Amino acid sequence: MNKCYVPKNNFDTVQLAHGSGGKLTLELLNDLIFPLLNNQSINSRHDGATVPRFKNNPVITTDSYVIDPLFFPNSNIGELAINGTANDLAVCGAKPRYFSLGLIIEEGLKISLLTTIIESIGKTLTRVDGQIITGDTKVVERGQADGIFINTTGIGELQTAHPINSQNLTPGDEIIVDGPVGDHGIAVLSRRENLGFDSQIISDTRSLWPEVETLLNSSIKVHCLRDLTRGGLATNLLELIQTKKTVGACMDSWKIPVKEEVKAACEILGIDPLYVACEGRMVIIVPAGQGDQTVEVLNARQDSPGACKIGRITDDDPGNLTIKEPLGTTRFLRLKSGEQLPRIC
Amino acid sequence: MNKCYVPKNNFDTVQLAHGSGGKLTLELLNDLIFPLLNNQSINSRHDGATVPRFKNNPVITTDSYVIDPLFFPNSNIGELAINGTANDLAVCGAKPRYFSLGLIIEEGLKISLLTTIIESIGKTLTRVDGQIITGDTKVVERGQADGIFINTTGIGELQTAHPINSQNLTPGDEIIVDGPVGDHGIAVLSRRENLGFDSQIISDTRSLWPEVETLLNSSIKVHCLRDLTRGGLATNLLELIQTKKTVGACMDSWKIPVKEEVKAACEILGIDPLYVACEGRMVIIVPAGQGDQTVEVLNARQDSPGACKIGRITDDDPGNLTIKEPLGTTRFLRLKSGEQLPRIC
């Protein structure tokens, strides 16, 4: 690993010419980026990468990461850009395999920050057993991007015979969440606004594929999976049932895991943790009667953040998500029309 | 086609909440973006798209488009984002099939401009016979992106039994360019700086796959292809021979096609057209003796912009690109270390 790239010309920040396609671009790629992402495809330096054919169907997903700040408690935009895209593949039942990497860098970004971000990408790729096979680097003038924006497109290999998606949702299905929700959003917001919660609350970013693989190797028939990023638990569940159209969902508020410190921060900020993004949490929806087994299988994993059964799919109120409070009252959770937490991923 | 999306709330510009993952995001996707890119994968609204297995190897490429201005003579960032990525596949010998679409939109972008850009993407996809299968939309605050940045990742299917890349370069190989160079860069620069050339000079953006397919269906053994984007003819040829390491290249200056108006603009601007980006031109490198046939095959196409044989691969000066002038002098073309034309794609 090349931890100490020093541009030959002693620039300590990214210059416009690093994106010109000329000498400085090649230097940035050859001396900084490629050594940290070492693999054969990227070293062949062609316009595209040819990969082996898959045995199973390919699954493709894309995400741009515009998180502010670039570094947040426990992680940074580089790790997020791999985990986030890997997780979109995982919840389709696909093992992450290949990634593309599109960097849009603001002129003036410190080379040392860029190095740390690319290093994080390299380490996270090793953890998710994936490879960057093709990439692109653009530099825009000062003020025209906020440090760095990263796009990763992920290509995975489907590992299930039956599709895993919202079309499988059936009244009676049980809803499980694999750990406490809201940590990532609050950690980022706290660092961005200097709120001081970030000593206790750290981002939950991680790869969900190992959990998904465990579920697929069990006897549980997984109906649907969804990672709880932008919009959090409530928005993502709403999107699932509104795509299916014929079902609703109901959650029991006291069963939804939210850490005490996240609850406290949300109360101070006046936001609902059920709408706060996670980057390493998902809901798992399984047929009636398989919820307890799902929780057991997940919590048998050493790295389990604590899975819980939190609700069920219903047929009495299609398209609506309701939440029961301990005293028996019920309220609707709606899609928010404003922006609660911008630039959280 | 839905040409007249009017946000239900009468916003005529993109709001931060359009990127929140909530109600406005769904409205933007369902009412503006999806209708213009209509296809089944994107309508399934899953985190990723499952595609059929290919018969041949997949080829993958990615590019971010940060061009300034968004609209330039004859085209816009939307068309460019499809053609550019399709061309990176084409020069690998792969037929473009699937695309991902990552939008990073600046708060305040006019909905009407966004609509025109997405429409261009839709029309260009039809021309290249490709599909957007998965996407992502982010909105960043005013001043944090310059209107819109677009990332497209392309997945193509390899159509050649032998690899087409710089490793095939052999002394004696002939170099062909498929049309006049430098139009795109000068057209964009002219519009950006209000230079007034843009009445005559328009972008050359187009899909190169039809030409590549013609070549692959002929008896010509194509050694290498490269589209002449960032850095233009000189930089791209230099990158090819420097990747191969053991060969050089030599061009005859009087054979390189450059339109008179592009030459004139370059003289006024003090830039070398051989370093100016094209978005619909490529070099084709073929074995000794096959150059004339290559020119014939390309120029037999009705849409040919005028292919010419311009030079050859040599073994006498590895890694170096030389250009012969009509009076017999020879000079080196080097990689530029500064940024000549930023944000040209």
Interface residues (C-beta under 8 A of the other chain):
Chain A: Q15 L16 A17 G19 S20 G21 G22 K23 L24 L26 S44 R45 H46 D47 G48 A49 T50 V51 P52 R53 F54 N56 N57 P58 V59 I60 T61 T62 D63 S64 V66 D88 L89 V91 C92 A94 Y98 S100 L101 G102 L103 I104 I133 T134 G135 D136 K138 V139 V140 E141 G143 Q144 A145 D146 F149 N151 T153 G154 I155 G156 L158 P163 N165 S166 R226 D227 T229 R230 G231 T235 E239 T243 L335 K336 S337 G338 E339 Q340 L341 P342 R343
Chain B: Q15 L16 A17 G19 S20 G21 G22 K23 L24 L26 S44 R45 H46 D47 G48 A49 T50 V51 P52 R53 F54 N56 N57 P58 V59 I60 T61 T62 D63 S64 V66 D88 L89 V91 C92 A94 Y98 S100 L101 G102 L103 I104 I133 T134 G135 D136 K138 V139 V140 E141 G143 Q144 A145 D146 F149 N151 T153 G154 I155 G156 L158 P163 N165 S166 R226 D227 T229 R230 G231 T235 E239 T243 L335 K336 S337 G338 E339 Q340 L341 P342 R343
